Amino acid sequence: MTSRVLNLSIGEWEIRWQCRAGEGEWSRDDPWWMHGRISLDLLRVLFGPRRYSYETVDGPVLGWVEMPEGDTHQVQQTLQRQRLGRPRLKRAKWA
């Protein structure tokens, strides 16, 4: 026999609930109303979650890396520009 939980938490721009759910458990067979959340983050709702995007600037290029012990190793390098943004938000031009 497992214990059942009634829980309502508010934090990190979300309201989360558990109603008659097993304590510390989750199952895909649980009804939708047992576990849920509502996002109060308007930026996330309107423009989507924050995600990284990558743009290759230069490469691949062969180079050398010198280790602190004095060893040198040949490496293949690719220069990328990374941006943290939202999928449905207009992106600024790269500077």
C-alpha positions in Angstrom: 0.0 0.0 0.0 1.4 3.4 -1.0 0.6 6.7 0.7 -1.3 9.3 -1.3 -0.3 13.0 -1.4 -2.2 16.2 -1.8 0.3 18.9 -2.7 0.1 22.4 -4.2 3.3 24.4 -4.8 4.0 27.8 -6.2 7.5 28.8 -7.3 9.7 29.5 -10.3 6.8 31.1 -12.2 4.7 27.9 -12.0 1.8 26.4 -10.1 2.2 22.6 -9.6 -0.2 20.2 -8.1 -0.4 16.5 -7.1 -3.8 15.2 -6.1 -4.1 11.7 -4.7 -0.9 10.8 -6.4 1.5 8.2 -4.9 4.2 9.8 -2.8 7.4 10.0 -4.8 5.9 8.1 -7.7 4.7 8.9 -11.2 3.1 6.6 -13.8 2.0 7.2 -17.4 -1.3 5.5 -16.5 -2.2 8.2 -13.9 -5.1 10.4 -15.0 -4.2 13.9 -16.2 -5.6 15.6 -13.1 -3.3 13.8 -10.7 -0.2 15.6 -11.7 -0.1 19.0 -13.4 1.4 22.4 -13.7 0.5 25.8 -15.1 3.2 28.2 -16.2 2.9 31.9 -15.1 6.0 32.9 -17.1 4.5 35.1 -19.9 7.8 35.2 -21.9 7.8 31.4 -22.0 4.2 31.2 -23.0 4.4 33.9 -25.7 7.9 33.2 -27.2 8.8 29.6 -26.1 11.4 28.3 -23.7 15.0 29.6 -23.8 17.2 27.5 -26.0 20.8 27.6 -27.3 21.4 28.0 -31.1 24.7 27.4 -32.8 26.3 29.0 -35.9 29.6 27.8 -37.3 31.9 30.7 -37.9 35.1 29.0 -39.0 36.4 25.5 -39.3 37.2 22.8 -39.0 40.9 23.9 -38.7 43.9 21.9 -37.5 45.7 23.4 -34.5 48.0 22.6 -31.7 47.2 22.6 -27.9 50.0 22.8 -25.4 49.2 21.1 -22.1 50.5 22.3 -18.7 52.9 19.4 -18.5 54.6 20.6 -21.7 53.0 18.0 -24.1 51.6 19.3 -27.4 48.7 17.6 -29.2 47.2 18.2 -32.6 43.5 19.0 -32.5 40.7 19.8 -34.9 38.9 23.1 -34.0 35.6 24.6 -35.1 34.7 28.1 -34.1 31.0 28.4 -33.2 28.9 31.4 -32.1 26.4 30.3 -29.4 23.3 32.3 -28.6 20.7 31.8 -25.8 17.3 32.9 -27.0 13.7 32.0 -27.5 12.4 30.2 -30.7 9.5 32.6 -31.5 11.4 35.8 -30.7 13.0 37.8 -33.6 16.7 37.3 -33.5 19.1 40.2 -33.6 21.7 40.3 -36.4 25.1 38.9 -35.4 27.5 41.8 -34.7 
